[in-house]
Amino acid sequence: MERFWQKCLFHYLRVDPEEHAVVVTEPPLNPPESREAMAEIMFESFNVAGLYVGVQAVLALYAGWATADRADKEVAKAGVGATSATGSSSAAAAVPGHISTATAHLTGTVVDVGEGVAHIIPVVDGFVLEGAIKSLPLAGRAVTGFVQQMLRERGEPVPPEFSMEVCRRIKEGHCYVAPDMLREFGRYDRDPAKYHRALKLPNPKTGVDFRVDLGYERFLAPEVFFSPGICLSAPQGTPSLPRAVDDVIQACPIDTRRALYGNVVLSGGSTMFKNFGRRLAADLTAATSRRLQPGATAIDITVRSHAMQRFAVWFGGSLVACDPGFRAVCHTREQYHEYGPSICRSNYVFRDV
């Protein structure tokens, strides 16, 4: 990892780390020992001027706020400084350690789906509810593997040594989420030509082109997020993504749940499928509606998609680094030399609400 960071700083960015503070992001449930090791590398090997360890979920919320439309921002600003349902200030700037960028609405449920794992992280007033975090083995790799499985079963002539790469390209370029799977299959049965895609791809080894025909795989592959039982690689008993999100929010304090349902923020490349947010919102709405008592007020579900969601964590980190108050919340080189790597052992966002 040290060599990778060295390449990033000196080869790609071409900066002197002694003159700059560095933002490093961490996944949920990152052990304190990893933070200390990270601090040692940054301060001992690179002698950085400062270090800010950002939690990916909070940075994704920053990104969601920055890309929200003006109406959403006005609603959130109206609540800054007011008392929230939890009894604490909803203005994240009032929380020690937060920067002014965080005066945005920092309550929400982050659904971060990458290549290997999906994390659902609830955040209330800028603090992560660590005990409610849930991880699922449903991510981009599972979708790629499911495409590979279906093409293999149908006998498509994909060279085995390039199978994963071909299936990854199919996943990223041609797959989408069906708003209603049964209706989508009905449309496919009535007019399969509408869904057909014929791909002509070169074999990098021989130079000879081969053809792959696509049909229902285009909408069936991403269905593993919503019906994991259809995929053989998904562990038995794995809940669907909407159910996991619902379970996470239900595990949070009751007076925070409406706010968490009302701001579900997508993050990660595997949330970029067309209709992903729409389907997640529909399934969450169905799950919450089944629990409503007669006469009860319906729960508003808002799933936020935006142009930067694939790089939401990076984008949120860039907003933090550009904030005028950034230097004030960094761990400085002087602090490190005085107290050692233990200054990074804990992260203030993991605090009981």
C-alpha positions in Angstrom: 0.0 0.0 0.0 2.9 2.4 0.8 4.3 1.9 -2.7 0.9 2.5 -4.2 0.5 5.8 -2.3 4.0 6.7 -3.3 3.1 6.3 -6.9 -0.1 8.4 -6.5 1.7 11.3 -4.8 4.9 11.4 -6.9 3.9 9.9 -10.2 0.3 10.9 -10.8 -0.2 14.0 -8.6 3.5 15.1 -8.7 3.3 17.0 -5.5 5.5 17.4 -2.5 3.6 15.8 0.4 5.5 17.8 2.9 3.6 20.9 1.7 0.1 19.4 1.5 -2.5 17.8 3.7 -3.8 14.4 2.5 -7.4 13.1 2.6 -7.6 9.3 3.0 -11.0 7.5 3.1 -11.8 4.4 5.1 -14.6 1.8 4.8 -17.1 1.2 7.6 -15.8 -0.9 10.5 -12.2 -0.2 9.6 -10.1 -1.4 12.7 -8.2 1.3 14.7 -5.0 -0.5 14.0 -5.4 0.2 10.3 -5.8 3.9 11.0 -2.7 3.9 13.1 -0.7 2.1 10.4 -2.0 4.6 7.9 -0.9 7.5 10.0 2.6 6.0 10.4 3.0 5.7 6.7 1.7 9.2 5.9 3.8 11.0 8.6 6.9 8.8 8.8 7.4 7.9 5.1 5.9 10.9 3.4 6.0 13.5 6.1 2.7 15.0 5.1 1.7 18.4 6.5 -1.7 17.0 7.7 -3.9 14.0 7.5 -7.7 13.8 7.4 -9.3 10.3 7.7 -12.8 10.5 6.1 -15.5 7.9 6.5 -16.8 6.9 3.1 -20.4 7.1 4.1 -20.2 10.7 5.3 -18.2 11.7 2.3 -20.9 10.2 0.0 -23.5 12.3 1.9 -21.4 15.4 1.2 -21.5 14.4 -2.5 -25.2 13.8 -2.4 -25.8 17.2 -0.9 -23.5 19.0 -3.4 -25.4 17.5 -6.3 -28.9 17.9 -4.9 -31.2 20.3 -6.6 -31.8 23.8 -5.3 -35.2 22.9 -3.7 -33.7 20.1 -1.6 -30.9 22.4 -0.5 -33.3 25.1 0.6 -35.2 22.6 2.7 -32.1 21.3 4.3 -30.7 24.9 5.0 -34.0 25.8 6.7 -33.3 23.0 9.2 -29.7 24.1 10.0 -29.4 25.1 13.6 -32.8 23.7 14.4 -33.3 20.8 16.9 -33.7 17.5 15.1 -35.9 14.5 16.1 -33.0 13.0 18.0 -32.8 16.0 20.3 -29.4 17.1 18.9 -28.6 20.0 16.6 -29.2 19.1 12.9 -26.4 21.5 11.9 -23.4 19.3 11.5 -21.1 22.4 11.9 -22.1 22.5 15.6 -20.6 19.0 16.0 -16.9 19.1 17.2 -14.6 18.1 14.4 -17.0 18.8 11.5 -16.1 21.3 8.8 -18.4 24.0 7.4 -19.2 21.8 4.3 -21.2 19.6 6.7 -23.8 22.3 7.4 -25.6 20.3 4.7 -28.2 17.7 5.5 -26.0 14.9 7.0 -28.7 12.5 7.9 -29.3 9.6 5.5 -28.7 6.0 4.6 -25.8 5.4 2.3 -26.0 2.4 -0.1 -22.4 1.9 -1.2 -22.1 -0.9 -3.8 -18.7 -1.6 -5.3 -17.1 -4.5 -7.0 -16.8 -6.9 -4.1 -19.2 -6.0 -1.3 -22.2 -3.7 -0.6 -22.4 -1.6 2.5 -25.5 0.0 4.0 -24.5 2.7 6.5 -27.0 4.9 8.4 -25.7 8.4 9.3 -27.6 10.7 11.7 -26.4 14.4 12.1 -23.0 13.4 10.7 -22.5 10.5 13.0 -22.4 6.9 11.8 -24.7 4.5 13.7 -22.0 1.8 13.8 -24.2 -0.9 15.4 -26.7 -0.9 12.5 -24.2 -1.2 9.6 -24.8 -4.2 7.3 -22.6 -5.7 4.6 -23.8 -8.0 1.8 -21.8 -10.1 -0.7 -23.9 -8.6 -3.5 -21.8 -6.4 -5.7 -20.5 -5.9 -9.2 -18.5 -9.2 -9.2 -21.7 -11.1 -8.5 -23.4 -9.5 -11.5 -20.4 -10.3 -13.7 -20.4 -13.9 -12.5 -24.1 -14.2 -13.2 -23.7 -13.0 -16.8 -20.9 -15.4 -17.2 -23.0 -18.3 -15.8 -25.9 -17.5 -18.2 -23.8 -17.2 -21.3 -22.0 -20.4 -20.5 -25.3 -22.3 -20.0 -26.5 -21.0 -23.3 -23.3 -22.1 -25.1 -22.1 -18.7 -26.3 -18.7 -18.9 -27.9 -16.8 -16.7 -25.4 -13.1 -17.6 -25.0 -12.7 -18.9 -21.4 -9.5 -16.9 -20.8 -11.3 -13.6 -21.6 -14.7 -14.6 -20.2 -14.7 -12.4 -17.1 -13.5 -9.3 -19.1 -16.1 -9.8 -21.8 -18.9 -10.3 -19.2 -17.7 -7.2 -17.3 -18.0 -5.1 -20.5 -21.5 -6.6 -21.1 -22.5 -5.7 -17.6 -21.3 -2.1 -17.8 -22.5 -1.4 -21.3 -25.7 -3.3 -21.8 -27.4 -4.3 -18.5 -30.1 -2.5 -16.7 -32.5 -3.0 -13.8 -36.1 -3.9 -14.6 -38.7 -1.8 -12.7 -40.9 -4.9 -12.6 -39.3 -8.3 -13.5 -42.5 -10.2 -14.4 -43.7 -7.4 -16.7 -40.2 -7.2 -18.3 -40.2 -10.9 -19.0 -43.7 -10.5 -20.5 -42.4 -7.8 -22.8 -39.4 -9.9 -23.7 -41.6 -12.9 -24.6 -43.8 -10.7 -26.9 -40.9 -9.0 -28.7 -37.5 -10.6 -28.0 -35.9 -8.8 -31.0 -36.3 -5.5 -29.1 -34.0 -6.7 -26.4 -31.5 -8.5 -28.6 -28.0 -7.2 -28.9 -25.3 -8.8 -31.1 -21.8 -8.0 -30.0 -18.8 -8.6 -32.2 -15.7 -8.7 -30.1 -12.0 -9.3 -30.9 -10.1 -12.2 -29.4 -6.9 -10.5 -28.0 -5.0 -13.7 -28.3 -5.8 -14.8 -31.9 -7.1 -11.6 -33.4 -10.2 -13.4 -34.7 -13.6 -11.8 -33.9 -16.3 -13.8 -32.1 -19.9 -13.0 -31.7 -22.0 -12.9 -28.5 -25.8 -12.7 -28.6 -27.5 -11.0 -25.6 -31.2 -11.2 -24.7 -32.8 -11.5 -21.2 -29.4 -11.4 -19.6 -29.5 -7.7 -19.9 -32.1 -7.2 -17.3 -31.8 -10.5 -15.4 -28.2 -10.1 -14.3 -28.7 -7.0 -12.1 -31.7 -8.7 -10.6 -29.3 -10.4 -8.2 -29.5 -7.3 -6.1 -33.2 -7.7 -5.6 -33.6 -11.5 -5.9 -30.3 -13.0 -4.8 -31.7 -16.5 -4.8 -31.5 -16.6 -8.6 -27.7 -16.5 -8.5 -25.8 -19.6 -7.5 -22.8 -17.7 -6.3 -24.9 -15.8 -3.7 -24.7 -17.4 -0.2 -27.9 -19.1 0.8 -30.1 -16.8 2.9 -28.6 -13.6 1.6 -31.2 -10.9 1.9 -32.1 -8.7 -1.1 -30.6 -5.2 -1.1 -34.0 -3.4 -0.4 -34.6 -5.8 2.5 -31.1 -5.1 3.9 -31.7 -1.4 3.7 -35.0 -1.7 5.4 -33.5 -3.9 8.2 -30.7 -1.4 8.7 -33.1 1.6 9.1 -35.4 -0.5 11.4 -32.3 -1.2 13.6 -31.8 2.6 14.2 -33.6 4.7 16.8 -37.2 5.1 16.0 -37.1 8.9 15.9 -34.5 8.8 13.1 -36.1 6.4 10.8 -38.3 8.7 8.7 -35.2 10.9 8.0 -33.2 7.9 7.0 -35.9 6.6 4.7 -36.2 10.1 3.2 -32.5 10.4 2.2 -31.2 7.1 0.7 -28.0 8.1 -1.1 -26.4 5.8 -3.7 -22.7 5.4 -4.0 -20.3 3.2 -6.0 -20.1 2.0 -9.6 -22.5 -0.9 -9.2 -25.4 1.5 -8.5 -25.0 3.0 -12.0 -27.5 0.6 -13.6 -30.4 2.3 -15.3 -33.5 2.2 -13.0 -31.4 1.0 -10.0 -32.6 3.9 -7.7 -36.2 3.7 -9.0 -36.4 -0.1 -8.3 -34.9 0.3 -4.8 -37.4 3.1 -4.0 -40.3 1.0 -5.2 -39.3 -2.1 -3.1 -38.7 0.0 0.0 -42.0 1.7 -0.4 -43.7 -1.7 -0.7 -41.9 -3.0 2.4 -42.8 0.0 4.6 -46.4 0.1 3.3 -47.0 -3.4 4.5 -46.2 -2.4 8.0 -48.4 0.7 8.2 -51.3 0.6 10.6 -54.7 1.8 9.3 -54.8 5.6 9.3 -51.0 6.0 9.7 -49.0 8.5 7.7 -47.1 6.9 4.8 -43.4 7.1 4.9 -41.7 9.1 2.2 -39.0 7.2 0.4 -36.4 9.2 -1.5 -33.5 7.5 -3.2 -31.0 10.0 -4.6 -29.1 9.3 -7.8 -26.7 11.9 -9.2 -24.0 12.3 -11.8 -21.1 11.8 -9.4 -22.4 8.7 -7.6 -19.9 6.4 -9.2 -17.1 8.5 -7.6 -19.2 9.9 -4.7 -16.7 9.2 -2.0 -13.9 10.8 -4.0 -16.1 13.8 -4.8 -17.1 14.2 -1.2 -13.5 14.1 -0.2 -12.6 16.8 -2.7 -15.3 19.0 -1.2 -13.9 18.5 2.3 -10.4 19.3 1.1 -11.6 22.5 -0.6 -13.4 23.7 2.5 -11.9 26.8 4.3 -12.1 24.9 7.6 -10.3 21.8 6.3 -6.9 22.5 7.9 -8.5 23.0 11.3 -9.8 19.4 11.5 -6.7 17.7 10.1 -4.3 15.7 12.2 -1.1 17.8 11.9 2.5 16.8 11.6 3.2 18.5 14.9 0.4 16.6 16.7 1.7 13.3 15.3 5.2 14.0 16.6 3.9 14.9 20.0 1.3 12.1 20.5 2.2 9.5 18.0 -0.1 7.4 15.7 -2.7 7.1 18.4 -4.2 10.5 17.3 -5.8 8.6 14.4 -7.0 5.6 16.4 -10.5 6.8 16.8 -12.8 8.6 14.4 -15.2 11.2 15.8 -18.1 10.2 13.5 -18.4 6.8 15.3 -20.2 8.2 18.3 -23.6 7.3 19.8 -26.3 9.6 18.7 
